[in-house]
């Protein structure tokens, strides 16, 4: 029973990680490294201009 519990918990963690990766791929500004940066550090990041 305990083994089954741990297997389910591991599966949930893997699924949660996959969804987190998908969210970051969908919106790069949600990356955890960017959340940890200060406003001054964020201002120094070069973002590409959209094509005209």
C-alpha positions, 0 to 999 in steps of 0.5 A, spaced: 500 500 500 505 504 501 509 503 495 502 504 491 502 511 494 509 513 493 508 511 485 502 515 485 506 521 488 512 520 483 507 520 477 503 527 480 510 530 481 512 528 474 505 531 471 506 537 475 513 538 472 511 537 465 505 542 466 510 547 469 515 546 463 509 547 458 507 554 461 514 556 461 514 555 454 508 558 452 509 564 456 517 565 457 516 571 462 513 566 467 520 563 468 522 562 475 529 565 474 525 572 471 521 572 477 527 572 482 530 578 478 529 585 481 526 590 476 533 593 475 535 586 472 529 585 468 530 592 465 537 590 462 534 583 459 534 585 451 528 582 448 527 582 440 523 587 437 517 584 433 518 583 426 514 589 422 
